[in-house]
Amino acid sequence: MGFADAGGRVIKPTLQGGISSIYYAGSLIGGFLAGWFSDRYGRIKGIWVACAFCAVGVILQTAAVDLASILVARIIAGIGVSFILVIAPSWTAELSPAAHRGNTIALTFLANFSGITLAAWIGYGEFASYRIAQYTAHGVSATSYYNNGTGQFRWRFCFASQIIPVVLIIIGSFLIPESPRWLVKAGREKEAYDIIAAIRSNGDKEDAAAKREYQEIVQVVELEREHEGTNYIKMFLGVGSGEIHLGRRIQLAFWLQVLSMSSSLRRIITVEVQFQLTYSVQYGTGIASVVIYSGTIFGLAGFSGHRSSLLSACLMIVGIIGTLIAAFTLDRVGRRRTLYWGAITLSIILFIIGGLFRGALNNPDKASQYGAAATAFVFLYLLVFSSSWLMIPFIYPTEIFPTWLRAKGNAFGVAGWAIGYGGGSLLVPVMFAGINEKTFYVFGAAMLCYIPLVYCFLPETAGRSLESIDFLFASSSAFTWKEEEEYQKRMAEFDRNIEHRNEKVETVHDETPSAASEVV
Protein backbone atom coordinates (compact mmCIF):
# COMPACT_ATOMS: atom_id res chain seq x y z
CA MET A 1 0.00 0.00 0.00
CA GLY A 2 2.99 2.27 -0.37
CA PHE A 3 4.22 2.45 3.23
CA ALA A 4 6.81 -0.37 2.92
CA ASP A 5 9.63 -1.20 0.53
CA ALA A 6 10.00 -4.42 -1.45
CA GLY A 7 11.57 -6.12 1.58
CA GLY A 8 8.61 -5.31 3.81
CA ARG A 9 10.45 -2.62 5.79
CA VAL A 10 8.28 0.38 6.68
CA ILE A 11 9.56 3.52 4.92
CA LYS A 12 6.51 5.74 5.44
CA PRO A 13 5.39 5.30 9.07
CA THR A 14 3.02 8.27 8.84
CA LEU A 15 1.15 6.63 5.97
CA GLN A 16 1.14 3.31 7.83
CA GLY A 17 -0.27 5.02 10.91
CA GLY A 18 -2.83 6.86 8.80
CA ILE A 19 -4.17 3.60 7.37
CA SER A 20 -4.69 2.34 10.92
CA SER A 21 -6.04 5.62 12.28
CA ILE A 22 -8.68 6.19 9.62
CA TYR A 23 -10.45 3.17 11.07
CA TYR A 24 -11.23 5.35 14.10
CA ALA A 25 -12.61 8.12 11.91
CA GLY A 26 -15.16 5.55 10.78
CA SER A 27 -15.72 4.56 14.41
CA LEU A 28 -16.44 8.16 15.36
CA ILE A 29 -19.10 8.45 12.65
CA GLY A 30 -20.52 5.00 13.32
CA GLY A 31 -20.78 5.52 17.07
CA PHE A 32 -23.27 8.36 16.79
CA LEU A 33 -25.13 6.65 13.97
CA ALA A 34 -25.38 3.47 16.06
CA GLY A 35 -26.73 5.36 19.08
CA TRP A 36 -29.51 6.94 17.04
CA PHE A 37 -30.38 3.73 15.17
CA SER A 38 -30.37 1.45 18.21
CA ASP A 39 -32.51 3.72 20.37
CA ARG A 40 -34.99 4.11 17.53
CA TYR A 41 -35.16 0.58 16.07
CA GLY A 42 -33.88 -1.70 18.83
CA ARG A 43 -30.71 -3.48 19.87
CA ILE A 44 -31.11 -6.58 17.70
CA LYS A 45 -31.64 -4.65 14.47
CA GLY A 46 -28.68 -2.48 15.39
CA ILE A 47 -26.48 -5.58 15.70
CA TRP A 48 -27.65 -6.74 12.26
CA VAL A 49 -26.63 -3.41 10.76
CA ALA A 50 -23.28 -3.70 12.58
CA CYS A 51 -22.68 -7.13 11.06
CA ALA A 52 -23.56 -5.82 7.59
CA PHE A 53 -20.98 -3.02 7.87
CA CYS A 54 -18.37 -5.40 9.32
CA ALA A 55 -18.92 -7.98 6.57
CA VAL A 56 -18.57 -5.37 3.84
CA GLY A 57 -15.49 -3.97 5.58
CA VAL A 58 -13.89 -7.43 5.80
CA ILE A 59 -14.55 -8.16 2.11
CA LEU A 60 -13.24 -4.79 0.94
CA GLN A 61 -10.12 -4.94 3.14
CA THR A 62 -9.33 -8.46 1.97
CA ALA A 63 -9.79 -7.51 -1.70
CA ALA A 64 -8.09 -4.08 -1.48
CA VAL A 65 -5.80 -3.34 -4.43
CA ASP A 66 -4.62 0.21 -3.71
CA LEU A 67 -4.44 2.86 -1.00
CA ALA A 68 -7.85 4.38 -1.76
CA SER A 69 -9.63 1.03 -1.51
CA ILE A 70 -8.03 0.10 1.81
CA LEU A 71 -8.90 3.51 3.29
CA VAL A 72 -12.56 3.20 2.27
CA ALA A 73 -12.64 -0.39 3.55
CA ARG A 74 -11.25 0.58 6.94
CA ILE A 75 -13.73 3.43 7.36
CA ILE A 76 -16.59 1.00 6.71
CA ALA A 77 -15.08 -1.56 9.10
CA GLY A 78 -14.72 1.16 11.74
CA ILE A 79 -18.40 2.04 11.42
CA GLY A 80 -19.37 -1.59 11.92
CA VAL A 81 -17.17 -2.11 14.97
CA SER A 82 -18.42 1.10 16.61
CA PHE A 83 -21.99 -0.16 16.15
CA ILE A 84 -21.02 -3.22 18.17
CA LEU A 85 -19.19 -1.17 20.81
CA VAL A 86 -22.20 1.09 21.29
CA ILE A 87 -24.93 -1.55 21.22
CA ALA A 88 -23.48 -4.76 22.69
CA PRO A 89 -22.50 -3.36 26.13
CA SER A 90 -25.80 -1.43 26.41
CA TRP A 91 -27.78 -4.50 25.41
CA THR A 92 -25.85 -6.63 27.91
CA ALA A 93 -26.41 -4.10 30.70
CA GLU A 94 -30.14 -3.98 30.03
CA LEU A 95 -30.49 -7.76 30.19
CA SER A 96 -28.30 -8.25 33.26
CA PRO A 97 -29.43 -8.22 36.90
CA ALA A 98 -28.10 -5.23 38.84
CA ALA A 99 -25.98 -7.39 41.17
CA HIS A 100 -24.10 -9.01 38.28
CA ARG A 101 -24.10 -6.33 35.56
CA GLY A 102 -20.37 -5.62 35.71
CA ASN A 103 -19.61 -9.33 35.77
CA THR A 104 -21.70 -9.98 32.66
CA ILE A 105 -20.25 -7.09 30.65
CA ALA A 106 -16.72 -8.11 31.65
CA LEU A 107 -17.38 -11.64 30.39
CA THR A 108 -18.56 -10.10 27.12
CA PHE A 109 -15.22 -8.33 26.84
CA LEU A 110 -13.50 -11.60 27.71
CA ALA A 111 -14.72 -12.88 24.36
CA ASN A 112 -13.28 -9.71 22.79
CA PHE A 113 -9.91 -10.28 24.45
CA SER A 114 -9.94 -13.91 23.36
CA GLY A 115 -10.34 -12.76 19.76
CA ILE A 116 -7.47 -10.31 20.23
CA THR A 117 -5.31 -13.10 21.63
CA LEU A 118 -6.20 -15.36 18.71
CA ALA A 119 -5.17 -12.59 16.31
CA ALA A 120 -1.89 -12.23 18.18
CA TRP A 121 -1.11 -15.94 17.89
CA ILE A 122 -2.08 -15.98 14.22
CA GLY A 123 0.38 -13.14 13.70
CA TYR A 124 3.08 -14.99 15.61
CA GLY A 125 2.35 -18.18 13.68
CA GLU A 126 2.83 -16.33 10.40
CA PHE A 127 6.10 -14.86 11.59
CA ALA A 128 7.32 -18.21 12.92
CA SER A 129 6.45 -19.90 9.60
CA TYR A 130 8.42 -17.24 7.76
CA ARG A 131 11.47 -17.80 9.99
CA ILE A 132 11.20 -21.57 9.51
CA ALA A 133 11.13 -20.99 5.76
CA GLN A 134 14.26 -18.85 6.06
CA TYR A 135 16.17 -21.74 7.59
CA THR A 136 14.99 -24.28 5.03
CA ALA A 137 17.39 -24.85 2.16
CA HIS A 138 14.78 -24.75 -0.56
CA GLY A 139 12.02 -23.12 1.44
CA VAL A 140 8.72 -24.71 2.37
CA SER A 141 5.28 -24.55 0.86
CA ALA A 142 4.49 -21.53 3.01
CA THR A 143 7.01 -19.47 1.05
CA SER A 144 4.78 -19.54 -2.00
CA TYR A 145 2.24 -17.66 0.08
CA TYR A 146 4.59 -15.41 2.01
CA ASN A 147 7.06 -14.55 -0.75
CA ASN A 148 9.82 -14.56 1.86
CA GLY A 149 7.59 -12.88 4.40
CA THR A 150 6.52 -9.96 2.26
CA GLY A 151 3.66 -11.46 0.26
CA GLN A 152 0.07 -10.31 0.32
CA PHE A 153 -1.31 -13.55 1.74
CA ARG A 154 -0.26 -12.62 5.28
CA TRP A 155 -2.33 -9.49 5.65
CA ARG A 156 -5.17 -10.63 3.38
CA PHE A 157 -5.58 -13.79 5.46
CA CYS A 158 -5.74 -11.75 8.69
CA PHE A 159 -8.45 -9.51 7.25
CA ALA A 160 -10.42 -12.43 5.80
CA SER A 161 -10.43 -14.37 9.08
CA GLN A 162 -12.49 -11.59 10.68
CA ILE A 163 -15.58 -12.85 8.86
CA ILE A 164 -15.79 -15.78 11.30
CA PRO A 165 -16.83 -13.74 14.38
CA VAL A 166 -19.19 -11.70 12.19
CA VAL A 167 -21.06 -14.88 11.28
CA LEU A 168 -21.09 -16.00 14.92
CA ILE A 169 -22.57 -12.66 16.01
CA ILE A 170 -25.36 -12.96 13.43
CA ILE A 171 -26.21 -16.46 14.69
CA GLY A 172 -26.07 -15.32 18.33
CA SER A 173 -28.42 -12.40 17.69
CA PHE A 174 -31.22 -14.91 17.05
CA LEU A 175 -30.63 -16.59 20.41
CA ILE A 176 -30.67 -13.51 22.66
CA PRO A 177 -33.91 -11.60 23.43
CA GLU A 178 -34.48 -7.92 22.70
CA SER A 179 -33.86 -5.51 25.56
CA PRO A 180 -37.00 -5.38 27.76
CA ARG A 181 -36.19 -1.77 28.63
CA TRP A 182 -36.22 -0.78 24.97
CA LEU A 183 -39.47 -2.72 24.47
CA VAL A 184 -41.17 -0.78 27.28
CA LYS A 185 -39.98 2.47 25.73
CA ALA A 186 -41.38 1.29 22.39
CA GLY A 187 -44.77 0.53 23.96
CA ARG A 188 -44.40 -3.26 23.82
CA GLU A 189 -44.93 -3.88 27.54
CA LYS A 190 -46.23 -7.45 27.32
CA GLU A 191 -43.17 -8.63 25.37
CA ALA A 192 -40.96 -6.85 27.86
CA TYR A 193 -42.59 -8.52 30.86
CA ASP A 194 -42.40 -11.95 29.22
CA ILE A 195 -38.66 -11.50 28.69
CA ILE A 196 -38.08 -10.26 32.24
CA ALA A 197 -39.99 -13.23 33.65
CA ALA A 198 -38.03 -15.61 31.41
CA ILE A 199 -34.56 -14.35 32.34
CA ARG A 200 -35.22 -13.56 36.02
CA SER A 201 -37.60 -16.31 37.17
CA ASN A 202 -37.59 -19.05 34.51
CA GLY A 203 -40.91 -17.83 33.09
CA ASP A 204 -42.72 -17.40 36.43
CA LYS A 205 -44.84 -14.27 35.84
CA GLU A 206 -45.89 -14.16 39.49
CA ASP A 207 -42.32 -13.79 40.74
CA ALA A 208 -42.06 -10.74 43.02
CA ALA A 209 -38.57 -9.72 41.83
CA ALA A 210 -39.63 -9.86 38.17
CA LYS A 211 -42.73 -7.77 38.90
CA ARG A 212 -40.71 -5.17 40.77
CA GLU A 213 -38.10 -4.86 38.02
CA TYR A 214 -40.83 -4.50 35.40
CA GLN A 215 -42.65 -1.82 37.37
CA GLU A 216 -39.39 0.06 38.03
CA ILE A 217 -38.77 0.15 34.29
CA VAL A 218 -42.32 1.31 33.49
CA GLN A 219 -42.30 4.03 36.13
CA VAL A 220 -38.90 5.43 35.14
CA VAL A 221 -39.73 5.33 31.41
CA GLU A 222 -42.87 7.35 32.18
CA LEU A 223 -40.81 9.89 34.10
CA GLU A 224 -38.29 10.15 31.25
CA ARG A 225 -40.79 10.63 28.40
CA GLU A 226 -40.94 14.40 28.89
CA HIS A 227 -37.27 14.63 27.87
CA GLU A 228 -37.45 12.46 24.74
CA GLY A 229 -37.28 15.35 22.27
CA THR A 230 -33.53 15.87 22.23
CA ASN A 231 -30.50 15.43 19.98
CA TYR A 232 -26.77 14.93 20.32
CA ILE A 233 -25.97 18.63 20.55
CA LYS A 234 -28.57 19.26 23.24
CA MET A 235 -27.37 16.17 25.09
CA PHE A 236 -23.75 17.30 25.05
CA LEU A 237 -24.63 20.79 26.27
CA GLY A 238 -27.25 19.51 28.73
CA VAL A 239 -29.93 21.74 27.21
CA GLY A 240 -33.48 20.93 28.28
CA SER A 241 -32.57 17.82 30.28
CA GLY A 242 -33.87 19.20 33.58
CA GLU A 243 -33.15 17.10 36.65
CA ILE A 244 -31.71 14.17 34.73
CA HIS A 245 -28.61 16.27 33.87
CA LEU A 246 -27.65 14.61 30.60
CA GLY A 247 -24.73 16.98 30.04
CA ARG A 248 -23.09 15.85 33.28
CA ARG A 249 -23.47 12.19 32.38
CA ILE A 250 -22.03 12.74 28.90
CA GLN A 251 -19.00 14.53 30.31
CA LEU A 252 -18.36 11.55 32.60
CA ALA A 253 -18.72 8.99 29.80
CA PHE A 254 -16.63 11.00 27.33
CA TRP A 255 -13.81 12.10 29.59
CA LEU A 256 -13.48 8.76 31.35
CA GLN A 257 -12.56 7.34 27.94
CA VAL A 258 -10.41 10.31 26.93
CA LEU A 259 -8.53 10.14 30.25
CA SER A 260 -7.96 6.53 29.41
CA MET A 261 -7.54 7.36 25.70
CA SER A 262 -8.51 4.03 24.23
CA SER A 263 -6.77 2.89 21.10
CA SER A 264 -6.59 -0.29 19.12
CA LEU A 265 -4.58 -1.87 16.34
CA ARG A 266 -1.43 -0.59 18.07
CA ARG A 267 1.91 -1.50 16.57
CA ILE A 268 4.15 -3.39 18.92
CA ILE A 269 7.66 -2.59 17.72
CA THR A 270 10.06 -5.51 18.06
CA VAL A 271 13.78 -5.47 17.35
CA GLU A 272 13.74 -7.44 14.10
CA VAL A 273 10.17 -7.33 12.86
CA GLN A 274 7.03 -5.26 13.16
CA PHE A 275 4.56 -7.64 14.76
CA GLN A 276 1.02 -6.44 14.13
CA LEU A 277 -1.27 -6.91 17.07
CA THR A 278 -4.86 -5.89 17.54
CA TYR A 279 -5.35 -4.59 21.07
CA SER A 280 -7.63 -2.15 22.85
CA VAL A 281 -5.64 0.06 25.20
CA GLN A 282 -6.34 3.05 27.35
CA TYR A 283 -3.79 5.70 26.46
CA GLY A 284 -3.90 8.03 29.46
CA THR A 285 -3.27 5.15 31.85
CA GLY A 286 0.12 4.60 30.23
CA ILE A 287 -0.91 1.31 28.68
CA ALA A 288 -0.07 2.58 25.20
CA SER A 289 3.48 3.42 26.24
CA VAL A 290 3.89 0.04 27.91
CA VAL A 291 2.48 -2.01 25.04
CA ILE A 292 4.02 -0.04 22.18
CA TYR A 293 7.48 -0.22 23.71
CA SER A 294 7.16 -3.72 25.14
CA GLY A 295 9.12 -4.96 22.12
CA THR A 296 11.97 -2.61 22.99
CA ILE A 297 11.89 -3.78 26.60
CA PHE A 298 11.92 -7.42 25.49
CA GLY A 299 14.90 -6.59 23.28
CA LEU A 300 16.80 -5.15 26.25
CA ALA A 301 16.30 -8.47 28.01
CA GLY A 302 17.80 -10.30 25.04
CA PHE A 303 14.48 -11.53 23.68
CA SER A 304 14.70 -10.58 20.03
CA GLY A 305 13.10 -11.75 16.83
CA HIS A 306 10.57 -14.53 17.19
CA ARG A 307 11.04 -14.74 20.97
CA SER A 308 9.98 -11.11 21.33
CA SER A 309 6.95 -11.81 19.16
CA LEU A 310 6.17 -14.90 21.25
CA LEU A 311 6.30 -12.83 24.45
CA SER A 312 3.97 -10.27 22.89
CA ALA A 313 1.46 -13.02 22.11
CA CYS A 314 1.81 -14.43 25.64
CA LEU A 315 1.13 -10.93 26.93
CA MET A 316 -2.39 -11.17 25.54
CA ILE A 317 -3.04 -14.36 27.51
CA VAL A 318 -2.25 -12.37 30.63
CA GLY A 319 -4.90 -9.90 29.46
CA ILE A 320 -7.46 -12.71 29.38
CA ILE A 321 -6.57 -13.66 32.96
CA GLY A 322 -6.93 -10.03 34.05
CA THR A 323 -10.32 -9.74 32.37
CA LEU A 324 -11.47 -12.87 34.20
CA ILE A 325 -10.36 -11.27 37.47
CA ALA A 326 -12.40 -8.18 36.58
CA ALA A 327 -15.45 -10.32 35.85
CA PHE A 328 -15.41 -11.71 39.38
CA THR A 329 -14.44 -8.52 41.26
CA LEU A 330 -16.08 -5.50 39.60
CA ASP A 331 -19.49 -6.04 41.21
CA ARG A 332 -18.06 -7.08 44.58
CA VAL A 333 -15.46 -4.33 44.88
CA GLY A 334 -17.38 -1.63 43.00
CA ARG A 335 -16.42 0.71 40.18
CA ARG A 336 -14.83 3.45 42.28
CA ARG A 337 -12.67 1.24 44.50
CA THR A 338 -11.52 -0.73 41.45
CA LEU A 339 -10.35 2.51 39.86
CA TYR A 340 -8.63 3.52 43.11
CA TRP A 341 -6.58 0.36 43.58
CA GLY A 342 -5.91 0.11 39.87
CA ALA A 343 -4.59 3.68 39.68
CA ILE A 344 -2.27 3.26 42.66
CA THR A 345 -0.88 -0.08 41.50
CA LEU A 346 -0.44 0.99 37.88
CA SER A 347 1.31 4.17 38.97
CA ILE A 348 3.84 2.23 41.03
CA ILE A 349 4.51 -0.21 38.18
CA LEU A 350 4.98 2.63 35.68
CA PHE A 351 7.60 4.29 37.85
CA ILE A 352 9.40 0.95 38.27
CA ILE A 353 9.40 0.26 34.50
CA GLY A 354 10.73 3.77 33.86
CA GLY A 355 13.51 3.25 36.40
CA LEU A 356 14.48 -0.12 34.97
CA PHE A 357 14.45 1.32 31.45
CA ARG A 358 16.83 4.07 32.51
CA GLY A 359 19.01 1.57 34.37
CA ALA A 360 19.39 -0.48 31.22
CA LEU A 361 20.39 2.61 29.21
CA ASN A 362 22.92 3.74 31.82
CA ASN A 363 24.41 0.27 32.33
CA PRO A 364 24.68 -1.46 28.93
CA ASP A 365 26.64 -4.34 30.45
CA LYS A 366 23.65 -5.14 32.68
CA ALA A 367 20.96 -4.28 30.16
CA SER A 368 19.73 -7.89 29.95
CA GLN A 369 19.11 -8.04 33.71
CA TYR A 370 17.29 -4.72 33.75
CA GLY A 371 15.36 -5.74 30.64
CA ALA A 372 14.30 -9.06 32.16
CA ALA A 373 12.99 -7.31 35.25
CA ALA A 374 11.17 -4.72 33.13
CA THR A 375 9.65 -7.55 31.06
CA ALA A 376 8.19 -9.09 34.21
CA PHE A 377 6.65 -5.75 35.16
CA VAL A 378 5.17 -5.34 31.66
CA PHE A 379 3.27 -8.59 32.22
CA LEU A 380 2.24 -7.47 35.71
CA TYR A 381 1.12 -4.12 34.35
CA LEU A 382 -1.20 -5.69 31.78
CA LEU A 383 -2.61 -8.05 34.39
CA VAL A 384 -3.51 -5.16 36.69
CA PHE A 385 -4.70 -2.93 33.88
CA SER A 386 -7.02 -5.52 32.35
CA SER A 387 -8.51 -6.31 35.76
CA SER A 388 -9.17 -2.65 36.61
CA TRP A 389 -8.98 0.30 34.20
CA LEU A 390 -9.62 -1.62 30.98
CA MET A 391 -13.26 -2.48 31.68
CA ILE A 392 -14.82 0.41 33.57
CA PRO A 393 -14.60 3.08 30.81
CA PHE A 394 -16.73 0.72 28.71
CA ILE A 395 -19.10 -0.41 31.49
CA TYR A 396 -19.83 2.97 33.08
CA PRO A 397 -21.48 4.66 30.04
CA THR A 398 -23.90 1.73 29.70
CA GLU A 399 -25.11 2.29 33.26
CA ILE A 400 -25.50 6.02 33.70
CA PHE A 401 -27.87 6.94 30.85
CA PRO A 402 -31.69 6.75 30.80
CA THR A 403 -33.35 3.90 28.93
CA TRP A 404 -34.63 6.02 26.07
CA LEU A 405 -31.14 7.18 25.04
CA ARG A 406 -28.77 4.66 26.56
CA ALA A 407 -27.24 3.80 23.19
CA LYS A 408 -26.98 7.48 22.23
CA GLY A 409 -25.24 8.18 25.51
CA ASN A 410 -22.87 5.28 25.06
CA ALA A 411 -22.00 6.75 21.66
CA PHE A 412 -20.22 9.58 23.48
CA GLY A 413 -18.08 7.01 25.29
CA VAL A 414 -17.17 5.43 21.96
CA ALA A 415 -16.41 8.93 20.64
CA GLY A 416 -13.98 9.43 23.51
CA TRP A 417 -12.40 6.08 22.64
CA ALA A 418 -11.98 7.07 18.96
CA ILE A 419 -10.81 10.65 19.61
CA GLY A 420 -8.45 9.46 22.32
CA TYR A 421 -6.75 7.12 19.88
CA GLY A 422 -6.43 9.78 17.19
CA GLY A 423 -4.58 12.18 19.47
CA GLY A 424 -2.89 9.71 21.75
CA SER A 425 -1.31 7.55 19.08
CA LEU A 426 0.57 10.60 17.82
CA LEU A 427 1.66 11.81 21.26
CA VAL A 428 3.38 8.73 22.71
CA PRO A 429 6.13 8.47 20.03
CA VAL A 430 6.77 12.22 20.37
CA MET A 431 7.03 11.90 24.15
CA PHE A 432 9.48 9.01 23.94
CA ALA A 433 11.57 10.86 21.36
CA GLY A 434 11.73 13.90 23.63
CA ILE A 435 11.85 12.57 27.20
CA ASN A 436 12.48 8.84 26.75
CA GLU A 437 11.75 6.79 29.92
CA LYS A 438 10.30 9.88 31.64
CA THR A 439 7.19 9.14 29.57
CA PHE A 440 6.48 6.34 32.06
CA TYR A 441 6.85 8.80 34.94
CA VAL A 442 4.38 11.22 33.35
CA PHE A 443 1.74 8.53 33.08
CA GLY A 444 2.53 7.24 36.55
CA ALA A 445 1.91 10.71 37.99
CA ALA A 446 -1.24 11.08 35.90
CA MET A 447 -2.67 7.89 37.41
CA LEU A 448 -2.40 9.38 40.88
CA CYS A 449 -4.14 12.56 39.69
CA TYR A 450 -7.12 10.51 38.52
CA ILE A 451 -7.92 9.35 42.06
CA PRO A 452 -9.36 12.67 43.36
CA LEU A 453 -11.29 13.07 40.08
CA VAL A 454 -12.92 9.69 40.57
CA TYR A 455 -13.63 10.45 44.23
CA CYS A 456 -15.31 13.77 43.49
CA PHE A 457 -17.21 13.16 40.27
CA LEU A 458 -17.84 9.44 39.55
CA PRO A 459 -20.71 8.10 41.69
CA GLU A 460 -20.86 4.38 42.39
CA THR A 461 -23.14 2.36 40.10
CA ALA A 462 -22.36 -1.23 41.13
CA GLY A 463 -25.34 -3.15 42.50
CA ARG A 464 -27.85 -0.45 41.57
CA SER A 465 -30.62 -0.96 39.05
CA LEU A 466 -30.35 0.98 35.82
CA GLU A 467 -33.58 2.78 36.70
CA SER A 468 -32.41 3.89 40.15
CA ILE A 469 -29.16 5.31 38.74
CA ASP A 470 -31.25 8.15 37.29
CA PHE A 471 -31.68 9.42 40.85
CA LEU A 472 -27.90 9.64 41.32
CA PHE A 473 -27.84 12.47 38.81
CA ALA A 474 -30.93 14.29 40.07
CA SER A 475 -28.80 16.42 42.40
CA SER A 476 -28.00 19.96 41.29
CA SER A 477 -24.43 19.36 42.48
CA ALA A 478 -21.92 17.30 40.51
CA PHE A 479 -20.07 16.14 43.65
CA THR A 480 -20.61 12.50 44.52
CA TRP A 481 -21.48 13.06 48.19
CA LYS A 482 -24.30 15.42 47.22
CA GLU A 483 -25.48 12.98 44.58
CA GLU A 484 -25.60 10.19 47.16
CA GLU A 485 -27.71 12.33 49.49
CA GLU A 486 -30.19 13.08 46.72
CA TYR A 487 -30.20 9.44 45.68
CA GLN A 488 -31.29 8.28 49.12
CA LYS A 489 -34.15 10.77 49.20
CA ARG A 490 -35.39 9.92 45.71
CA MET A 491 -35.12 6.17 46.26
CA ALA A 492 -37.24 6.35 49.42
CA GLU A 493 -39.99 8.09 47.46
CA PHE A 494 -39.54 5.72 44.51
CA ASP A 495 -39.91 2.65 46.76
CA ARG A 496 -43.14 4.07 48.18
CA ASN A 497 -44.51 4.50 44.66
CA ILE A 498 -43.57 0.93 43.75
CA GLU A 499 -45.28 -0.39 46.87
CA HIS A 500 -48.38 1.63 45.99
CA ARG A 501 -48.41 0.10 42.49
CA ASN A 502 -48.04 -3.39 43.95
CA GLU A 503 -50.93 -2.81 46.31
CA LYS A 504 -53.13 -1.77 43.39
CA VAL A 505 -52.17 -4.89 41.45
CA GLU A 506 -52.85 -7.12 44.46
CA THR A 507 -56.23 -5.48 44.98
CA VAL A 508 -57.21 -6.13 41.38
CA HIS A 509 -55.95 -9.69 41.69
CA ASP A 510 -58.12 -10.33 44.75
CA GLU A 511 -61.21 -9.04 42.94
CA THR A 512 -60.66 -10.47 39.44
CA PRO A 513 -57.64 -12.73 38.97
CA SER A 514 -57.76 -12.46 35.19
CA ALA A 515 -57.61 -8.68 35.35
CA ALA A 516 -54.47 -8.80 37.43
CA SER A 517 -52.55 -10.41 34.61
CA GLU A 518 -53.80 -7.68 32.27
CA VAL A 519 -52.41 -5.01 34.61
CA VAL A 520 -49.03 -6.76 34.53
Sequence and secondary structure as in RCSB ss.txt:
>XXXX:A:sequence
MGFADAGGRVIKPTLQGGISSIYYAGSLIGGFLAGWFSDRYGRIKGIWVACAFCAVGVILQTAAVDLASILVARI
IAGIGVSFILVIAPSWTAELSPAAHRGNTIALTFLANFSGITLAAWIGYGEFASYRIAQYTAHGVSATSYYNNGT
GQFRWRFCFASQIIPVVLIIIGSFLIPESPRWLVKAGREKEAYDIIAAIRSNGDKEDAAAKREYQEIVQVVELER
EHEGTNYIKMFLGVGSGEIHLGRRIQLAFWLQVLSMSSSLRRIITVEVQFQLTYSVQYGTGIASVVIYSGTIFGL
AGFSGHRSSLLSACLMIVGIIGTLIAAFTLDRVGRRRTLYWGAITLSIILFIIGGLFRGALNNPDKASQYGAAAT
AFVFLYLLVFSSSWLMIPFIYPTEIFPTWLRAKGNAFGVAGWAIGYGGGSLLVPVMFAGINEKTFYVFGAAMLCY
IPLVYCFLPETAGRSLESIDFLFASSSAFTWKEEEEYQKRMAEFDRNIEHRNEKVETVHDETPSAASEVV
>XXXX:A:secstr
  SB TTS BS HHHHHHHHHHHHHHHHHHHHHHHHHHHHH HHHHHHHHHHHHHHHHHHHHT  SHHHHHHHHH
HHHHHHHHHHHHHHHHHHHHS GGGHHHHHHHHHHHHHHHHHHHHHHHHHHHHHHHHHHTSTT  THHHHHTTTT
SSHHHHHHHHTTHHHHHHHHHHHTTS   HHHHHHTT HHHHHHHHHHHHHTT TT HHHHHHHHHHHHHHHHHG
GG S  HHHHHHTTT GGG HHHHHHHHHHHHHHHTEE S EEE SSSEEE    EEGGGTHHHHHHTHHHHHHH
TT  THHHHHHHHHHHHHHHHHHHHHHHHHHHH HHHHHHHHHHHHHHHHHHHHHHHHHHHH GGGHHHHHHHHH
HHHHHHHHHHHTTTTTHHHHHHHHSS GGGHHHHHHHHHHHHHHHHHHHHHHHHHHHHHHTTHHHHHHHHHHHHH
HHHHHHH    TTS TTGGGGGG SSS SHHHHHHHHHHHHHHHHHHHHHHHHHHHHHHHH HHHHHHH 
